[in-house]
Amino acid sequence: MSNNARKTLVLGLGNVIMGDEGVGVHVVRAVEKLPLPANVECLDGGTGGFVLLEPLQAAEQIILIDATDDGCPPGTVTRTTPRFSKDYPPTLTAHDIGVKDLLDAFYMHSGEREVVLYAISIDPKQPISMDLSPACASARDEAARQIAAELTVAA
C-alpha cells in the first residue's frame, strides 16, 4: 500500500436469517474472497451497533452495502453517494438508524468521509430464510463485481 492510499472500509449490513434483508452481508463476504488492495478492510456489520464506531472512524472511504425497499424490482443494484442520513433510501431494519446517525456525527464533528452506498432492492414480504432469492443472489454477484472494480481503480 502506498503512503497516500486511503483506508477503505467495505461494510455489509443486514440480517442473514431474514433472507434477502441480509444481502449486504452476503455481498461483503463475496468481496472479501476477491483479490483486493492492501488498504481495503471488509467487515460484516450485521445489524449495526456501536461495534462499528471504530472501523468507521478509521476509514477515509466507506462503501456500504444494504438492502432497500425502494419500490424497484428485487435484485436492482443502485450505487449512490449519500451525504446525510436523509439521502439514504429506505432500509428495512433498525440498523439503518445507527449507521446513518454515526455517519452524520462524523460529518459534523470529524470532517467528511467519502461514502458510497450500494443499495440492493428486495421484496420485504419474502419468507424468512437463510438463503437469498435468485434475484438477490444475482445482485450479490453483480454488486461484488462492481465494488471490486471500484476498489481496483481507486488503488
N, C-alpha and C positions, 0 to 999 in steps of 0.2 A: 504494500500500500504506500503510495507516495504521501509525503507530508501534508499535501494540500487536499487529499481525498477527504470528502465529507463523510462522517459516520452516518450510515443509513440504517434505519430500523424498518424491517418489513413485519408488520403486525397484523395477524389474522384474528378476527373477533368472531364469536359465535358459540353456540351450544351444540356440540356434536350429537347429543342424544335427541335433538329436535329436528333431525333430518336436514333439509336444505338451509335451515336457520344457521347451521354450523359451517356453511360453505367457506367462510373466511378462514377458519382453522384448516379446512381441507386444502385451500389454496396455499397457505403458508407452509404446510407440510410438503406440498408438491414443489414449491420454490426451493426449500432448503435442501432438496435432493439434487438440485442442479448445480453446475459449477458457477460460483459467484465470486465477485471481487472480495478482497480481504476486508474491506471497510463496511461490509454488509452483515447485519445481525438479523436473523429470523426468529420470531417469537410467537408462540401460540398464546394469544392473550385471553383465550377462553371468553368469559363473560365480563372481563374487565376488573376494575378494582384498583386499590392503591398499590398493589404489587407492580403495576405498570408505570408508576411515577418515575422511578429511577431510569429504566430504559428509555422512556420518552424524553426525560431531561437530557440524557447523554447523547441523543441523536440530533443531528443538524437537519436531516431529511427523514420524514416518516412516510412510509407507504402503508396505508390502512386498507384492509380488505374486509368487507362486511356484507351481509345480506340486506336487501332492502325490499320493502313493499311499496314500490313506486308506480304500480299500475302497468309497467312494461311486461312483455311476455317473459315467463320464467326462463332463466338462463341468459338474459341480456346482461352483458358486461358493459358498465359505464365508467369511464375514467374522468374524474373531476379534480379540481384543486380548490377545495373549500377553504374559506378564510376564517369564518367564525362558525359557531355551532348552528346558527340559523341557516347556514349554507348547505348543511348536510341533508341528504334525502332521508325519508322516514325509515328507521330500522325497527326491529321487532321486539327487542327485549331491553331491559334496564341498562345493559352495558353501554348503549349509545350515550346516555346522560353522563356517566362518569368520564368516559374518554373525551367527549366533546367539551365538558367542563374543564378538564385538565388542559386541553389544548387552548381553550380561551384564556385560562390563567397564564399559560406560557406566553401568549401573545401580549398580555397586559403587563406581566412582571419581568420576563426574561428575554424579551425580543422575539422575533419571529422564528418559527420553524417552517420549513417548507413541507407542506402536507399534500400528499396525493392520495385520493380515495378511489379504490376500485370497488364499486358497488355492484352487487350481483342480484338481479331481480329474482324473487321467489314467489311462490304461491303460499300465502300464510295459512291456508286452510288444508295443508297437506297432513297426512297421518304421521304420528310420531315414529321415527325410525333412526337407526344409526347410519343408514345409507343415504347417499344423495340420489335424487331423481336423475334420470338420464339427461335432462336439460341442464341441471346444475353440475353434473359430472363433466359434461362437455364444457360448461362455463369455467369450471375449475381449471381444466387443462388450458383453455384459451387465456384466462387471466394469468396463470403461471407463465405462459409463453410471453405475454405482453410485459409482465413485470421483469422477467429475466432479460428481455431485450432492453428495457429501460435502464436496468442496472448496469448492463454491459456498456451501453452508450455513455452513461454517466461516469464510468470508471476511468 
